[in-house]
Amino acid sequence: MIQLRPWKIVLVAVALLFGILFTLPNLVPAGSLPGFLPGQRLNLGLDLQGGSYLLYEVDTDALKKEQMGNLVEEARTSLQASQIQFSGLGQNGAGVIVRITDAAKLDAAFTELSKLAQPIPNTVAKDLILTRGPDQTIQLAQSQQAGVAATVKAVDQTIEIIRRRIDALGTREPSITRQGTNRIVIEAAGLSDPQKLKDIIGKTAKLTFQMVDDNVPQADIAAGHVPPEDIVLPSDDKYAPVYVLQRRAVVTGEMLVTATQAYDQSSLGP
């Protein structure tokens, strides 16, 4: 017959008691236990309680197209500010091309456009590659490192947005991870309706601030003569039927860190 010392029996009993206490929250309805008892429940995965599994892919082609569109407007603004005449500005394949009218200003235009290249974070490389082409043209293309960095940033931002939207559903501890370069795996345990999850995640939200171009006469707007650097958007207020906005966004959503509501004291009356 095995003889156990009293302290061993007490130790086993205490361990058993703690095991029961920490198991109780998973056996009874949530919130039914007294506050002084442990309340942490075991987080069951998809294999134990079911749920939804989704695989998303970031549209890197659309991302690059948008970046090239912004680059066109930045090049236009830079050349106009330097009073350099140009033509044929637009996207050309995976980059942007522009023809400088005056050959004597080709070097000056190259210098001004080179200022658009920005350093890639955590590297010594620039995000743009400029080359001179035939017939006084300059080509601007995104570097490979910049493309990878932009994709990584877009995926990180998308993961954060998806996490906030899923959290609003009350799903506990969803798993949202990166797969490869541009894919996102979503596992939402306990959420058995994948279509509801898709509807929440698929809501499009994009914030941009664009300046109104007041220099375009209403007659030109009515005739469709709008500068190429502007766009026309319908109005939903009583002040104007349409608004002419600059294509280039002054501020975009990813630039914002926080937002608060306040009153502008300078605009308040006495």
Stockholm file with secondary structure:
# STOCKHOLM 1.0

chainA/1-270         MIQLRPWKIVLVAVALLFGILFTLPNLVPAGSLPGFLPGQRLNLGLDLQGGSYLLYEVDTDALKKEQMGNLVEEARTSLQASQIQFSGLGQNGAGVIVRITDAAKLDAAFTELSKLAQPIPNTVAKDLILTRGPDQTIQLAQSQQAGVAATVKAVDQTIEIIRRRIDALGTREPSITRQGTNRIVIEAAGLSDPQKLKDIIGKTAKLTFQMVDDNVPQADIAAGHVPPEDIVLPSDDKYAPVYVLQRRAVVTGEMLVTATQAYDQSSLGP
#=GR chainA/1-270 SS CCCCCHHHHHHHHHHHHHHHHHHGGGTSCTTCSCTTSCCCCCCCCHHHHCEEEEEEECCHHHHHHHHHHHHHHHHHHHHHHTTCCEEEEEEETTEEEEEESCGGGHHHHHHHHHTTCCBCTTSSCBSEEEEEETTTEEEEEECHHHHHHHHHHHHHHHHHHHHHHHHTTTCSSCEEEEETTTEEEEEEETCCCHHHHHHHHTCCCCCEECCBCTTSCHHHHHHTCCCTTEEEEECCSSSCSEEEEESSCSEEGGGCCCCCCCCCGGGSCC
#=GC SS_cons         CCCCCHHHHHHHHHHHHHHHHHHGGGTSCTTCSCTTSCCCCCCCCHHHHCEEEEEEECCHHHHHHHHHHHHHHHHHHHHHHTTCCEEEEEEETTEEEEEESCGGGHHHHHHHHHTTCCBCTTSSCBSEEEEEETTTEEEEEECHHHHHHHHHHHHHHHHHHHHHHHHTTTCSSCEEEEETTTEEEEEEETCCCHHHHHHHHTCCCCCEECCBCTTSCHHHHHHTCCCTTEEEEECCSSSCSEEEEESSCSEEGGGCCCCCCCCCGGGSCC
//
